[in-house]
């Protein structure tokens, strides 16, 4: 996240909702879901920002951890310099 997003309360709330949804495997309980829906409806920027945060969450999940990426000089057949 950039410094601007670190200090943006809408981004922080959207990111918190995305994390919460992920922690609860995508299904929020009734009261929490109502709270989320109210937050989304309160401002069109909330929905837009939530969608952006959800896309970022998905993209980050598709990036392999650094220790799973072979070093640049590593060739797939095990012979360096090819």
C-alpha positions, 0 to 999 in steps of 0.5 A: 500500500502507498502512504496515501492509502495508509492515511485514507480512512475509506481505503482502510475500512475497505481493506478491513472488510476484505480481510474480514470476508477472507477470514470468514471464508467469504460469508459474513454472519447476518448482523455483520453482513448488514453492517457491510451492506450499509457501509457500501450503500453509504457512499459510492466511493465505498463500493469502488474502493472495496472492489479495488481492495478485493482485486488487490487481495486476489492479485497478491494471492496469485503472486508466489512467495519470494522463496518460491521464485528461483534466482535469476541465474537458475535455468529450468533444466538445472544448467546455468548460463543457457 
